[in-house]
Amino acid sequence: MGVAAIDNHPIVLKGIGAALAESAPGLELVAVAGSVRELLAGPGAQAAVVLLDLGMPREGSVEDDIHELVAHGMVVLIFTSEERPAPVRRAIAAGASGLLLKIDPVEAIADAIRGALDGEQVCSGALAHALLTDDELMVKLSPRQIEILRSISEGLPYKAVARTMHISESTVREHLNRAVATYRQRGLDPGNSHGLVTMARGEGHLPD
């Protein structure tokens, strides 16, 4: 069964390809590409499964990549060293069939690939499973709160954030206060908006 990968770490993938050939002869790494466009233009377009890296540079979003691959009938598995819960959960919500961590044994990765081909939602190990399911690992923020925090992280003052989002400055502060309260319910105190940005970035709500 053909497996393709979209990744910018060819050495890692070369090792995975060799390991699959040795321990999972029914699975073959048939193509490695640097983007969805490159993959679909080559032999990787015939692959049944695509391993997709989260952290690599890309023109659009990870969600866009997943939507396009799924539209081509491919099973998409996130294959990453990312250990923050928010980005991997967004990828699953966009249609990925599971999470494979690059640190996990190749046997576990091969088993997860087989499970995904059978229609299962898969993880390659305990940490991957926790990243997707453990609510204690991540405070849930609303899309509006994340949007405001992203603007603040870019250096915009509250007044400019309000103007950009077509809301009042008091509404901006209200969203931030609610986010602070949500963290405090978990026993965490961000202190101020800069602390909020740091915590949100640590969970993957915001980019590095």
C-alpha positions in Angstrom: 0.0 0.0 0.0 1.4 3.3 -1.0 2.4 5.9 1.6 3.4 9.4 0.7 4.8 12.2 2.9 4.7 16.0 2.9 7.7 17.0 5.0 10.8 19.2 4.9 12.9 16.7 6.9 14.0 14.1 4.2 16.5 12.4 6.5 13.7 11.5 9.0 11.5 10.3 6.2 14.4 8.2 4.6 14.6 6.4 7.9 10.9 5.9 8.1 10.9 4.5 4.5 13.7 2.1 5.3 12.0 1.0 8.6 8.6 0.4 6.9 10.3 -1.7 4.2 11.9 -3.8 6.9 9.1 -4.1 9.5 6.0 -3.4 7.4 6.5 -4.9 4.0 2.9 -4.2 3.0 3.5 -0.4 3.4 5.8 1.4 1.0 6.9 5.1 1.1 6.4 5.9 -2.5 6.9 9.7 -2.6 8.1 12.6 -0.5 7.1 16.2 -1.4 7.5 19.7 0.0 3.9 20.7 -0.6 0.5 19.4 -1.5 0.8 20.8 -5.0 4.2 19.0 -5.5 2.8 15.7 -4.2 -0.3 15.7 -6.3 1.7 16.5 -9.4 3.9 13.4 -9.0 3.7 9.7 -8.2 2.5 10.6 -4.7 -0.9 11.4 -6.2 -1.6 7.6 -6.2 -0.8 7.1 -2.5 -3.5 5.9 -0.2 -2.1 7.6 2.9 -0.3 10.9 3.3 1.9 11.7 6.3 1.6 15.5 6.8 4.1 17.5 8.9 2.5 20.4 10.9 5.5 22.6 11.4 6.9 22.9 7.9 6.7 26.2 6.0 3.7 26.5 3.8 1.8 29.1 1.7 -1.6 28.4 3.2 -2.8 26.7 6.4 -2.5 23.1 7.5 -6.3 22.9 7.4 -6.2 23.9 3.7 -3.7 21.1 3.0 -5.8 18.5 4.8 -9.0 19.6 3.0 -7.3 19.3 -0.4 -5.8 15.9 0.3 -9.0 14.5 1.7 -10.8 15.8 -1.4 -8.5 13.7 -3.5 -9.6 10.6 -1.5 -6.4 10.3 0.6 -6.2 9.3 4.2 -4.3 12.1 6.0 -2.2 11.4 9.1 -0.4 14.2 11.0 3.3 13.1 11.3 5.0 15.6 13.5 7.2 16.5 16.4 4.6 19.1 17.5 3.7 18.4 21.2 1.2 21.3 21.7 -2.4 20.2 21.8 -4.2 23.1 20.0 -2.6 22.7 16.5 -3.0 18.9 16.4 -6.6 19.1 17.5 -7.3 21.7 14.8 -5.8 19.3 12.2 -8.0 16.4 13.4 -11.0 18.7 13.3 -10.1 19.6 9.7 -10.3 15.9 8.6 -7.0 14.2 9.5 -7.4 10.6 10.5 -4.9 10.5 13.3 -1.7 11.7 14.9 1.7 10.1 14.6 4.6 11.5 16.6 8.1 11.3 15.0 9.5 10.1 18.4 7.3 7.0 18.4 8.6 3.6 17.3 8.2 2.8 13.7 6.2 -0.4 14.5 3.6 1.8 16.3 3.6 4.2 13.3 3.1 1.3 10.9 0.3 -0.1 13.0 -1.4 3.3 13.1 -1.1 3.6 9.3 -2.8 0.2 8.9 -5.6 1.2 11.3 -6.2 4.4 9.4 -6.5 2.5 6.2 -9.2 0.4 7.9 -11.1 3.6 8.7 -10.0 4.0 12.3 -9.0 7.2 14.1 -5.5 6.5 15.2 -2.6 7.6 17.4 0.9 6.2 17.5 1.3 6.2 21.3 0.2 7.4 24.7 1.5 11.0 24.2 -0.2 11.3 20.9 -3.5 10.1 22.4 -3.2 12.5 25.3 -2.5 15.4 22.9 -5.9 14.7 21.2 -8.0 13.7 24.2 -6.7 15.1 27.5 -8.7 18.2 28.4 -6.2 19.0 31.1 -3.5 19.8 28.6 -5.3 22.8 27.0 -7.6 25.6 28.1 -10.3 26.0 25.6 -10.5 29.5 24.2 -13.1 30.9 21.8 -12.2 31.8 18.2 -12.8 35.5 19.1 -10.4 35.3 22.1 -7.8 33.7 20.0 -8.2 36.3 17.3 -7.8 39.1 19.9 -4.7 37.5 21.4 -3.1 37.0 18.0 -3.5 40.7 17.3 -2.1 41.6 20.7 0.9 39.3 20.1 1.6 41.3 17.0 1.9 44.4 19.1 -1.5 46.1 18.4 -2.9 48.1 21.3 -6.5 47.4 22.5 -7.8 50.4 20.6 -6.3 49.2 17.3 -7.6 45.7 17.9 -11.1 47.0 18.5 -11.0 49.1 15.3 -9.6 46.2 13.2 -12.3 43.8 14.5 -15.1 46.4 14.4 -15.9 46.1 18.1 -15.5 48.4 21.1 -12.4 48.5 23.2 -14.5 47.5 26.2 -15.6 44.3 24.3 -11.9 43.5 23.7 -11.2 43.8 27.4 -14.3 41.7 28.2 -13.0 38.9 26.0 -9.6 39.0 27.6 -11.1 39.0 31.1 -13.1 35.9 30.2 -9.9 34.2 28.9 -8.1 35.1 32.2 -11.0 33.7 34.2 -10.9 30.4 32.1 -7.2 30.0 32.9 -7.8 30.8 36.6 -10.5 28.0 36.8 -7.6 25.7 35.9 -5.4 27.1 38.7 -3.4 29.2 36.3 -3.0 32.9 36.5 -1.7 34.7 33.4 -1.7 38.0 35.2 -2.1 40.3 32.1 -2.6 40.2 28.4 1.1 39.4 27.8 0.8 36.4 30.2 -2.3 35.4 28.3 -0.4 35.5 25.0 2.4 33.4 26.5 0.1 30.7 27.8 -2.0 30.6 24.6 1.2 30.3 22.6 2.5 27.5 24.8 -0.7 25.5 24.1 -0.5 26.2 20.4 -3.4 28.5 20.1 -1.0 31.1 18.7 2.0 30.5 16.4 5.5 30.7 17.8 
